[in-house]
Amino acid sequence: MTAFSRPAWPLLTAALISLSLAGCAAKDEPMVMYPRVNYDYLTKLELNVASIDIDDSKQPNADNRDISLLAPITPTMALRQMAKDRLVPTGATGHAAFVVDSAKILRVRDHYEGSMTVHLEITNADGTSSGYAGASVSRSNSFEKDSPNAVRADLNTLVTQMMSDMNAEFEFQVRRSLHSYLQSQSKTAPQPSAVSAEPLSKPAVPQLVPVSPE
């Protein structure tokens, strides 16, 4: 998977805020750390393609109000992890590209507004497009405190909620629009194998031996 550069100008504001929050945290309270996310416990989406790439460089709706970089796990990082954990190439030819079209969080007055848009495109061996599925989700959460840990906690909650929505929406759209590229994944439990049985022989009946009187 290839690393892609991102536009620098919309990230400057978030970077400056992040430095400011880090400075405050160093003086007032230790920064709370969060574990990395993973989605490998969810159903794998096995695609009949030879390879899958992840592109998170495209940010057409970049906004200098975007504060997603302040989240412990940014929306883009979470989406990339979802694609890595859930999309599996199982074919011999063809290619799939998972693209993050937009992933941001804006602070609007007394609440945060988050949104994510992604798409998955299938191309044939000759490069022609042969399949497409897109998914979008959005969430809005209020906040009360501005301390560094409170901001990180609020943003982490928002990203977690959006990813819960996105995992469901993305799978739904892929199954609806790209069902012909999905490998069969039967959830039906296998039937128990037939048990061979041999007829039991009848128990031997003890023979009564007459006893002659003495």
PyMOL commands that set and color helices and strands:
alter all, ss='L'
color gray80, all
select helices_A, chain A and resi 11-28+68-70+75-86+148-177+179-181
alter helices_A, ss='H'
color red, helices_A
select strands_A, chain A and resi 45-47+51-55+87-89+95-108+111-123+129-142
alter strands_A, ss='S'
color yellow, strands_A
deselect
rebuild
show_as cartoon
